[in-house]
């Protein structure tokens, strides 16, 4: 059973790799969070691809994250205190 599952997943992955006709840019994925943050909070690092005078990338994908950041901002859950947990130092 397990072997059939692994073989099936492997064949599925190979089929996706061969049949998908698109390009994946990892930096565009990771930069999109920073762009959404910039839209909601008004500050953050924008790489040259996102500068208003160049703008070679679409705002559509980063726009998916804008509502999440906006909700965090409105509810006050955007503070670093919620992101950083203090744990006791274990010697």
N, C-alpha and C positions, 0 to 999 in steps of 0.2 A: 504494500500500500504506500509506504513512504517513498520507495524508489519510483513508483509510478507518478507520485506527486512531484517529486524533484525533476524528473524527466519532463513532465508536462509543463512545469514552470519554466524550465530551461528552453524548451521549444517555443513557448509563448514569448519569452524574452528575445530570442533570436528572430522570431517573426516580426516583432515590433521594431527591432533594430533594422531589419531589412525593408520593411514596408512603410515606415514613417518617413514622410517627406517634409521635414522641417529642420530647423537648426535651433540648438539650445545654447544660449549664452549664459553661463553661470554668473558672470558679473552683473548682468542685467537683473537677474533674480535677486541677488543680494543687495544691489544698489536700490532696488525698488522700495525697500523698507525705509531707507534714508530719504528718498524722494517723498514718500507719503508723510513721513515725519516733518519734512520741510513744509509741505503744504498745510498741515494742521497747526504746527507750532511756530512756523515762521523762521526757523533757523535750522542749520545742519549743513553738512558737506555735500555740495553738488559737484560731481565730476563734469568734465567738459562736455560729455554727451548730452547732459541735461541743462546746460546753460541756455538761457532764453535766446541768445543770438545765434546759437548753433542748433540745439534741439533736434538731434538726429534720432532720438528714441521717442516712442509713444508714451503718453501718460496713462493709457488704458490699464495696463497691468498694475502699476503703482496705485492707481485709483481704487483698486479692490481693497487695499489696506487702509485707505483714508477713513472710512467709517469706524474701523476698529480704534484707530488713534483718536478720532474725534470723541468717541464714547469714553475712552480713558481720560481725555482732557476734561470733558464736561462733568464726569463723575468724580474727578479729583484722584483717580487711581493711577495717575502718571508720575507719581513721585518716586524718587529712587529708594525711599524707605521700604517700599513694597517689593523692590527688585533685589535688595541686598538683605540677606538674613545674617544675623550675627550669631555665630556659634561659639561656644566656649573653646578656648585653646587647650588641646589635649597634649600634654608633654610626652 
